[in-house]
Amino acid sequence: MPLRNMSKTCASCVITACAFFCEGKQLENKRRYDQNRAPIYEALQMFREMRVVPFDVPGHKRGRGNPELTAFLGERCVSIDVNSMKPLDNLCHPVSVIREAEELAADAFGASHAFLMVGGTTSAVQSMVLSVCKRGDKIILPRNVHRSVINALVLCGAIPVYVNPEVDVKLGISLGMKREQVRSAIAAHPDAVAVLVNNPTYYGICSDLKEIVSMAHGAGMYCLADEAHGTHFYFGEHMPLSAMAAGADMAAVSMHKSGGSLTQSSLLLTGPNINAGYVRQIINLTQTTSGSYLLMSSLDISRRNLALKGKGVFARVTEMANYAREEINAIGGYYAFGKELVNGDSVFDFDSTKLSVHTRDIGLAGIEVYDLLRDEYDIQIEFGDIGNILAYLSIGDRMQELERLVSALAEIRRRYQKDSRGLLSQEYLEPEVVISPQEAFYANKKSVPLKQSVGCVCSEFIMCYPPGIPILAPGERVTDEIVQYIEYAKAKGCSMTGPEDPDIENINVLA
């Protein structure tokens, strides 16, 4: 009945009832999205007090069956290494505490839905790609992606359309995706289903994500973001734009890198244009049915911590990184690069928390400085490659450790500096794609000596790890330049992974 046809008394009752209903919904939503809560952690605390007799897996039975493991990890930790059960929900089909934790994560990150991932961000990236691509589909992406992206193409049979990034000649690092490059790729491949963007790269370089999202959506394509190194974008101030804020359809967020959760825990975020039920089905194709409650509770607690304290925490992280950059640059010889690289396009923005340092001008490859820091000074940084090192700063770092790093770098320059002539600088080699990664990976192949592989089509991965960006991926032609690069990286001590031959004396190529 229309409101205007009711009596004043009746209308008043309806208004009161509506107000009561709305207030009830607001209270329900307030509790539902109360970022002070950590539903999985709370459920595990209750479970710990219940003294349940375990006739289920895991077989260590709350640690009693493996006293050495319990002594090593602690009884409190091992006692909550449990299997899915009704009070604790099920990661494959969450209906209670895990579902609540995912809803809180979605709210904290500004997403329509969030999935707890226990297979690392590799699993999140692969689920993201598999959710929008199938065999024969084209996906536009930069070549300097993590191997997990190309692994996903091997699994689903999608065809990469690479936007080859520019390279900073001095630093030897690949930059972001230029707007015109993306626009041209979309125009040349209107049948592509998605565009994937690194946000940011390992070195902190960001593309114009918002404009790329707009271009992709304008062409009827999805936009996906690999945000393995961008968790803090969602919580810090004056940070580059996050994927969800930019309107991206999906984002893989590595909570364990800068968010404080346990190694191997991650999130997959989706926007309003994505069918969350279908994504869950894709995740369940490859993710374990025995989700670790240690990993899930770490995601739950870390999300709460970031939602409540992230703004202040990442302000301190940025301040420490900026201070370290100034001090390292004052040493001489090193170049700790930052926002001065921003050019509005291929470097649209820069993640100031990334302490990336170019080492080549002191005559040392990044991996050599990496080794010296670890072996001589007991300092473990994230990685060193041909020309740079990366010290990964996040919520657990302290100023005194940064001072120690700066002092060690100064001493390394004084003790080990040498002539830089003869050092390679370029981190990125533009590939020639011959066939799709899936075709190459599963094709008939033969093993040949690395030096004799020039001109052949590679059927496996070769990369330095970290950062995990393939030097060669399945389906790409081997060139003399690539072989020289691999041999140089091996000689300098880079950690090389991917091929069947662990010594990389031979590589598999198409027969």
C-alpha positions as CSV (number, residue, x, y, z in Angstrom):
1,M,0.0,0.0,0.0
2,P,1.4,3.5,-0.9
3,L,2.5,5.5,2.1
4,R,0.3,8.4,1.2
5,N,-2.9,6.3,1.5
6,M,-2.2,5.2,5.0
7,S,-3.5,6.9,8.2
8,K,-1.0,9.1,10.1
9,T,-0.8,6.5,12.8
10,C,-0.2,3.6,10.4
11,A,2.4,5.6,8.5
12,S,4.2,6.4,11.8
13,C,4.3,2.7,12.6
14,V,5.8,1.9,9.2
15,I,8.4,4.6,9.6
16,T,9.3,3.4,13.1
17,A,9.5,-0.2,11.9
18,C,11.7,0.8,8.9
19,A,14.0,2.8,11.2
20,F,14.2,-0.2,13.6
21,F,15.0,-2.5,10.7
22,C,17.6,-0.2,9.3
23,E,19.2,0.2,12.7
24,G,19.3,-3.5,13.2
25,K,20.9,-4.0,9.8
26,Q,23.5,-1.3,10.6
27,L,24.3,-3.1,13.9
28,E,24.5,-6.4,12.1
29,N,26.9,-5.0,9.5
30,K,28.9,-3.2,12.2
31,R,29.5,-6.5,13.9
32,R,29.9,-8.3,10.6
33,Y,32.7,-5.9,9.5
34,D,34.2,-5.2,12.9
35,Q,37.9,-5.1,12.1
36,N,38.7,-5.7,15.8
37,R,37.5,-9.3,15.3
38,A,39.6,-12.3,14.1
39,P,37.0,-15.1,13.6
40,I,39.4,-18.0,12.9
41,Y,41.8,-17.0,15.7
42,E,38.8,-16.8,18.1
43,A,37.5,-20.2,17.0
44,L,40.9,-21.8,17.5
45,Q,41.2,-20.2,21.0
46,M,37.8,-21.8,21.9
47,F,38.9,-25.1,20.4
48,R,42.1,-25.1,22.4
49,E,40.0,-24.9,25.6
50,M,37.6,-27.7,24.7
51,R,40.1,-30.6,25.2
52,V,38.7,-32.6,22.3
53,V,40.1,-36.1,21.9
54,P,41.6,-36.4,18.4
55,F,40.7,-39.4,16.3
56,D,41.3,-37.4,13.1
57,V,44.3,-36.1,11.2
58,P,47.0,-34.8,11.4
59,G,48.7,-37.9,12.9
60,H,50.9,-36.0,15.4
61,K,47.7,-35.7,17.5
62,R,48.3,-32.1,18.8
63,G,52.0,-32.8,18.9
64,R,52.0,-35.8,21.2
65,G,53.2,-38.1,18.5
66,N,56.1,-36.0,17.5
67,P,57.8,-34.5,20.6
68,E,60.8,-33.3,18.7
69,L,58.6,-31.2,16.4
70,T,56.6,-30.0,19.4
71,A,59.8,-28.9,21.2
72,F,61.0,-27.1,18.1
73,L,57.8,-25.2,17.2
74,G,56.1,-25.1,20.7
75,E,53.1,-26.8,22.0
76,R,50.8,-23.8,21.5
77,C,51.6,-23.8,17.8
78,V,51.4,-27.5,17.2
79,S,48.2,-27.9,19.2
80,I,46.3,-25.8,16.7
81,D,47.7,-27.6,13.6
82,V,44.3,-29.3,13.1
83,N,42.1,-30.5,10.3
84,S,38.8,-29.0,9.1
85,M,35.9,-29.8,11.4
86,K,32.5,-28.2,11.9
87,P,33.4,-25.7,14.6
88,L,36.4,-24.5,12.5
89,D,34.7,-24.5,9.1
90,N,36.2,-25.7,5.8
91,L,38.4,-23.7,3.4
92,C,37.0,-25.4,0.3
93,H,33.4,-24.4,1.2
94,P,33.4,-21.9,4.1
95,V,30.1,-21.2,5.8
96,S,31.1,-19.9,9.2
97,V,34.4,-18.6,10.7
98,I,36.4,-18.8,7.5
99,R,33.6,-17.1,5.6
100,E,33.5,-14.4,8.3
101,A,37.3,-14.0,8.0
102,E,37.0,-13.6,4.2
103,E,34.2,-11.0,4.6
104,L,36.4,-9.0,7.0
105,A,39.3,-9.2,4.6
106,A,37.2,-8.1,1.7
107,D,35.9,-5.1,3.7
108,A,39.5,-4.2,4.8
109,F,40.8,-4.3,1.3
110,G,37.8,-2.7,-0.4
111,A,37.0,-5.8,-2.4
112,S,33.7,-7.5,-3.3
113,H,35.2,-10.8,-2.1
114,A,38.4,-12.1,-0.6
115,F,39.7,-15.7,-0.6
116,L,42.1,-17.0,1.9
117,M,44.9,-18.7,0.0
118,V,47.3,-21.2,1.6
119,G,49.3,-22.1,-1.5
120,G,51.2,-18.8,-1.6
121,T,50.6,-16.0,-4.0
122,T,51.6,-18.4,-6.7
123,S,48.3,-20.2,-6.1
124,A,46.4,-16.8,-6.0
125,V,48.0,-15.7,-9.3
126,Q,47.2,-19.0,-11.0
127,S,43.6,-19.0,-9.8
128,M,43.2,-15.5,-11.0
129,V,44.4,-16.3,-14.5
130,L,42.6,-19.6,-14.7
131,S,39.3,-17.9,-13.7
132,V,39.3,-15.7,-16.8
133,C,41.3,-17.6,-19.4
134,K,40.9,-20.9,-21.1
135,R,42.8,-22.7,-23.9
136,G,43.4,-20.5,-26.9
137,D,42.4,-17.2,-25.1
138,K,44.8,-14.3,-25.4
139,I,46.0,-12.4,-22.4
140,I,47.9,-9.1,-22.6
141,L,50.7,-8.9,-20.0
142,P,54.2,-7.6,-19.4
143,R,57.0,-10.1,-20.0
144,N,58.6,-9.3,-16.6
145,V,56.0,-11.3,-14.8
146,H,56.6,-13.8,-12.1
147,R,56.9,-17.4,-13.3
148,S,53.5,-18.2,-11.6
149,V,51.8,-16.2,-14.3
150,I,53.4,-18.2,-17.1
151,N,52.8,-21.4,-15.2
152,A,49.1,-20.5,-15.3
153,L,49.4,-20.2,-19.1
154,V,51.0,-23.7,-19.2
155,L,48.0,-25.0,-17.2
156,C,45.2,-23.4,-19.1
157,G,46.6,-23.0,-22.6
158,A,46.1,-19.3,-22.9
159,I,48.4,-17.4,-25.3
160,P,50.5,-14.5,-24.0
161,V,50.5,-11.2,-25.8
162,Y,53.6,-9.5,-24.3
163,V,53.9,-5.8,-23.8
164,N,57.7,-5.6,-23.6
165,P,58.6,-3.0,-21.0
166,E,61.2,-0.3,-21.5
167,V,64.5,-0.8,-19.6
168,D,66.3,1.8,-17.5
169,V,69.7,1.7,-19.2
170,K,71.6,2.8,-16.1
171,L,69.9,0.5,-13.7
172,G,69.3,-2.4,-16.1
173,I,65.8,-3.0,-14.7
174,S,62.5,-3.3,-16.6
175,L,60.0,-0.5,-16.1
176,G,56.2,-0.6,-16.1
177,M,53.7,-0.8,-19.0
178,K,53.3,2.4,-21.0
179,R,49.8,3.5,-21.7
180,E,50.4,3.6,-25.4
181,Q,51.9,0.1,-25.4
182,V,48.8,-1.3,-23.7
183,R,46.5,0.7,-26.0
184,S,48.3,-0.7,-29.1
185,A,48.2,-4.2,-27.7
186,I,44.4,-4.0,-27.1
187,A,43.9,-2.5,-30.6
188,A,46.0,-5.3,-32.2
189,H,44.3,-8.0,-30.2
190,P,40.7,-7.1,-29.6
191,D,39.9,-10.7,-29.0
192,A,42.1,-10.8,-25.8
193,V,40.2,-11.6,-22.7
194,A,42.3,-9.8,-20.1
195,V,45.2,-7.5,-19.3
196,L,47.5,-8.3,-16.4
197,V,49.6,-5.7,-14.6
198,N,52.4,-5.9,-12.0
199,N,51.4,-3.5,-9.1
200,P,54.3,-2.9,-8.3
201,T,57.3,-4.8,-9.8
202,Y,59.8,-6.3,-7.5
203,Y,61.8,-3.1,-7.7
204,G,58.8,-0.9,-6.8
205,I,57.9,0.4,-10.3
206,C,54.1,1.0,-10.8
207,S,52.2,1.4,-14.1
208,D,49.2,3.7,-14.6
209,L,46.9,1.1,-13.3
210,K,43.7,3.1,-13.3
211,E,44.1,4.1,-16.9
212,I,44.9,0.5,-17.9
213,V,41.8,-0.7,-16.1
214,S,39.8,1.8,-18.0
215,M,41.3,0.7,-21.3
216,A,40.7,-2.9,-20.6
217,H,37.1,-2.4,-19.5
218,G,36.4,-0.2,-22.5
219,A,37.5,-3.1,-24.7
220,G,35.4,-5.6,-22.8
221,M,38.4,-7.2,-21.1
222,Y,39.2,-8.0,-17.5
223,C,42.0,-6.3,-15.7
224,L,44.1,-8.5,-13.3
225,A,46.8,-7.3,-10.9
226,D,49.7,-9.2,-9.5
227,E,50.1,-7.4,-6.1
228,A,52.5,-9.8,-4.5
229,H,54.5,-6.8,-3.4
230,G,51.7,-4.3,-2.8
231,T,49.8,-5.4,0.3
232,H,50.7,-2.1,2.0
233,F,49.1,0.0,-0.8
234,Y,45.7,-0.8,0.9
235,F,46.6,0.6,4.3
236,G,49.4,3.2,4.0
237,E,49.1,6.8,3.2
238,H,50.6,8.4,0.1
239,M,51.1,5.0,-1.5
240,P,50.6,4.1,-5.1
241,L,47.0,3.2,-6.0
242,S,45.9,-0.3,-5.1
243,A,44.2,-2.6,-7.6
244,M,40.8,-2.6,-5.9
245,A,40.8,1.2,-5.7
246,A,41.8,1.4,-9.4
247,G,38.8,-0.8,-10.3
248,A,40.7,-3.9,-11.2
249,D,38.7,-7.1,-11.4
250,M,41.1,-9.4,-9.5
251,A,44.2,-9.0,-7.5
252,A,46.6,-11.5,-5.9
253,V,48.0,-10.0,-2.7
254,S,50.9,-11.5,-0.9
255,M,50.1,-10.9,2.8
256,H,53.2,-12.7,4.0
257,K,55.6,-10.4,2.2
258,S,54.7,-6.9,3.6
259,G,51.6,-7.7,5.6
260,G,53.1,-9.8,8.4
261,S,51.3,-13.2,8.0
262,L,53.1,-16.5,7.8
263,T,55.1,-17.6,4.7
264,Q,52.8,-19.2,2.1
265,S,49.7,-17.3,3.1
266,S,48.0,-15.0,0.7
267,L,44.8,-13.4,-0.5
268,L,42.9,-13.3,-3.8
269,L,40.7,-10.3,-4.1
270,T,37.8,-9.9,-6.6
271,G,35.7,-6.9,-7.8
272,P,32.0,-6.7,-8.5
273,N,32.3,-8.1,-12.1
274,I,33.6,-11.4,-11.0
275,N,31.5,-14.5,-10.1
276,A,32.9,-15.4,-6.7
277,G,31.3,-18.9,-6.7
278,Y,33.1,-19.7,-10.0
279,V,36.4,-18.5,-8.6
280,R,36.0,-20.7,-5.6
281,Q,35.6,-23.7,-8.0
282,I,38.8,-22.7,-9.8
283,I,40.7,-22.4,-6.5
284,N,39.5,-25.8,-5.5
285,L,41.0,-27.4,-8.6
286,T,44.5,-26.9,-7.3
287,Q,44.5,-25.7,-3.7
288,T,44.8,-28.3,-0.9
289,T,41.6,-29.7,0.8
290,S,43.6,-29.6,4.1
291,G,44.0,-25.9,4.6
292,S,46.5,-25.0,7.3
293,Y,44.9,-23.3,10.3
294,L,48.3,-21.9,11.2
295,L,48.3,-20.1,7.8
296,M,44.7,-19.1,7.9
297,S,44.8,-17.7,11.4
298,S,47.9,-15.7,10.5
299,L,46.0,-14.1,7.7
300,D,43.1,-13.4,10.0
301,I,45.3,-11.8,12.7
302,S,47.5,-9.9,10.2
303,R,44.4,-8.5,8.4
304,R,43.1,-7.2,11.8
305,N,46.5,-5.7,12.6
306,L,46.7,-3.9,9.3
307,A,43.2,-2.7,9.4
308,L,43.7,-1.2,12.9
309,K,47.3,-0.1,12.7
310,G,48.4,-0.2,9.1
311,K,48.3,3.5,8.5
312,G,50.8,4.3,11.3
313,V,53.0,1.2,10.6
314,F,53.6,1.9,6.9
315,A,54.2,5.6,7.6
316,R,57.1,4.5,9.8
317,V,58.3,1.9,7.1
318,T,58.3,4.7,4.4
319,E,60.2,7.0,6.7
320,M,62.8,4.4,7.4
321,A,63.2,3.6,3.7
322,N,63.6,7.2,2.8
323,Y,66.2,7.7,5.5
324,A,68.1,4.7,4.3
325,R,68.1,5.9,0.7
326,E,69.6,9.2,1.8
327,E,72.3,7.5,3.9
328,I,73.2,4.9,1.2
329,N,73.4,7.6,-1.5
330,A,75.7,9.6,0.7
331,I,78.2,6.7,0.8
332,G,79.0,7.2,-2.9
333,G,79.1,4.6,-5.6
334,Y,75.7,3.1,-4.7
335,Y,72.4,4.4,-6.1
336,A,69.4,3.8,-3.9
337,F,66.7,4.9,-6.3
338,G,63.3,6.3,-5.5
339,K,60.5,8.6,-6.7
340,E,62.9,10.6,-8.8
341,L,62.4,7.8,-11.4
342,V,58.7,8.7,-11.8
343,N,58.0,10.0,-15.4
344,G,54.2,9.7,-15.4
345,D,54.1,6.7,-17.8
346,S,56.5,3.8,-17.8
347,V,57.2,4.8,-14.2
348,F,53.8,6.2,-13.2
349,D,54.5,5.8,-9.5
350,F,57.1,4.3,-7.2
351,D,56.7,2.3,-4.0
352,S,58.9,4.2,-1.5
353,T,59.0,1.2,0.9
354,K,61.2,-0.7,-1.6
355,L,64.9,-0.1,-0.8
356,S,66.4,-1.1,-4.1
357,V,70.1,-0.3,-4.5
358,H,72.2,-0.3,-7.7
359,T,75.6,-1.7,-7.0
360,R,77.3,-1.8,-10.4
361,D,79.2,1.4,-10.1
362,I,81.3,0.0,-7.2
363,G,82.4,-2.8,-9.5
364,L,80.2,-5.5,-7.9
365,A,77.2,-7.3,-9.2
366,G,74.2,-7.2,-6.9
367,I,74.5,-10.9,-6.1
368,E,78.1,-10.3,-5.0
369,V,77.0,-7.6,-2.5
370,Y,74.1,-9.9,-1.4
371,D,76.7,-12.7,-0.6
372,L,79.0,-10.3,1.2
373,L,76.2,-9.0,3.4
374,R,75.2,-12.5,4.4
375,D,78.7,-14.1,4.7
376,E,80.6,-11.2,6.2
377,Y,78.0,-9.2,8.1
378,D,75.2,-11.6,8.9
379,I,72.7,-9.5,7.0
380,Q,70.1,-11.3,4.9
381,I,68.5,-9.2,2.2
382,E,65.7,-10.2,-0.2
383,F,67.8,-10.7,-3.3
384,G,70.7,-9.6,-5.4
385,D,70.9,-9.9,-9.2
386,I,73.2,-8.7,-11.9
387,G,73.2,-5.0,-11.0
388,N,71.0,-4.4,-7.9
389,I,70.0,-5.6,-4.4
390,L,66.7,-5.3,-2.7
391,A,66.4,-4.9,1.1
392,Y,62.7,-5.6,1.8
393,L,61.3,-3.3,4.5
394,S,58.0,-4.0,6.2
395,I,56.2,-4.0,9.5
396,G,58.8,-5.9,11.5
397,D,61.9,-3.7,10.7
398,R,63.6,-1.4,13.1
399,M,65.9,1.6,12.6
400,Q,68.9,0.0,14.3
401,E,68.9,-2.8,11.7
402,L,68.8,-0.3,8.9
403,E,71.8,1.5,10.5
404,R,73.7,-1.8,10.5
405,L,72.8,-2.3,6.8
406,V,74.0,1.2,5.8
407,S,77.3,0.7,7.8
408,A,77.9,-2.7,6.1
409,L,77.4,-1.2,2.6
410,A,79.8,1.5,3.4
411,E,82.4,-1.0,4.5
412,I,81.8,-3.2,1.5
413,R,82.5,-0.3,-0.8
414,R,85.7,0.5,1.1
415,R,87.0,-3.0,1.2
416,Y,85.8,-4.5,-2.1
417,Q,85.2,-1.7,-4.6
418,K,86.8,-2.4,-8.0
419,D,86.7,-1.4,-11.7
420,S,83.1,-1.8,-13.0
421,R,84.2,-2.4,-16.6
422,G,83.1,-5.7,-18.0
423,L,80.0,-6.1,-15.8
424,L,76.7,-6.8,-17.5
425,S,73.9,-4.5,-16.5
426,Q,70.7,-5.5,-18.3
427,E,68.2,-7.5,-16.2
428,Y,65.6,-7.9,-19.0
429,L,66.1,-9.6,-22.4
430,E,63.2,-9.2,-24.8
431,P,62.1,-12.7,-25.9
432,E,60.9,-14.1,-29.2
433,V,57.8,-16.1,-28.6
434,V,57.4,-18.9,-31.1
435,I,54.6,-21.0,-29.7
436,S,52.4,-21.0,-26.5
437,P,53.9,-22.0,-23.2
438,Q,51.5,-24.9,-22.9
439,E,52.4,-26.3,-26.4
440,A,56.1,-26.0,-25.7
441,F,55.9,-27.4,-22.2
442,Y,54.1,-30.6,-23.3
443,A,55.8,-31.0,-26.7
444,N,58.4,-33.7,-27.6
445,K,61.7,-32.4,-26.4
446,K,65.4,-33.2,-26.3
447,S,68.2,-32.1,-24.0
448,V,71.1,-30.2,-25.6
449,P,74.2,-28.4,-24.1
450,L,73.3,-24.8,-23.3
451,K,75.9,-23.4,-25.7
452,Q,74.4,-25.5,-28.5
453,S,70.8,-24.4,-27.9
454,V,71.0,-21.1,-29.7
455,G,68.2,-20.9,-32.3
456,C,66.2,-23.7,-30.6
457,V,62.8,-23.2,-28.9
458,C,63.0,-23.7,-25.1
459,S,60.5,-26.1,-23.5
460,E,61.2,-25.2,-19.8
461,F,61.9,-22.3,-17.5
462,I,65.2,-20.7,-16.6
463,M,65.3,-17.9,-14.1
464,C,67.2,-16.3,-11.2
465,Y,65.1,-16.8,-8.0
466,P,64.4,-14.4,-6.5
467,P,62.9,-12.5,-8.2
468,G,61.5,-15.4,-10.3
469,I,61.1,-13.5,-13.6
470,P,62.0,-16.0,-16.3
471,I,65.0,-15.4,-18.5
472,L,63.6,-18.1,-20.7
473,A,60.1,-19.5,-20.7
474,P,58.6,-22.4,-22.6
475,G,57.9,-21.5,-26.2
476,E,60.7,-18.8,-26.5
477,R,63.7,-18.9,-28.8
478,V,67.1,-19.2,-27.3
479,T,69.5,-16.5,-28.5
480,D,73.2,-16.1,-28.1
481,E,72.6,-13.0,-25.8
482,I,70.4,-15.2,-23.5
483,V,73.0,-17.9,-23.3
484,Q,75.7,-15.4,-22.4
485,Y,73.4,-13.9,-19.7
486,I,72.7,-17.3,-18.2
487,E,76.4,-18.2,-18.1
488,Y,77.3,-14.8,-16.6
489,A,74.5,-15.1,-13.9
490,K,75.8,-18.6,-13.0
491,A,79.4,-17.3,-12.7
492,K,78.4,-14.5,-10.4
493,G,76.5,-16.9,-8.1
494,C,72.9,-16.1,-8.9
495,S,70.5,-18.8,-7.7
496,M,69.3,-20.3,-10.9
497,T,66.1,-22.4,-11.0
498,G,63.6,-23.9,-13.4
499,P,65.3,-26.4,-15.7
500,E,65.4,-30.2,-15.4
501,D,69.2,-30.1,-15.3
502,P,70.0,-28.6,-11.8
503,D,73.5,-27.5,-13.1
504,I,72.0,-25.9,-16.2
505,E,74.7,-27.4,-18.4
506,N,71.9,-28.7,-20.6
507,I,68.4,-27.4,-21.4
508,N,65.4,-29.0,-22.9
509,V,64.3,-27.7,-26.3
510,L,61.7,-28.7,-28.8
511,A,62.8,-31.9,-30.7
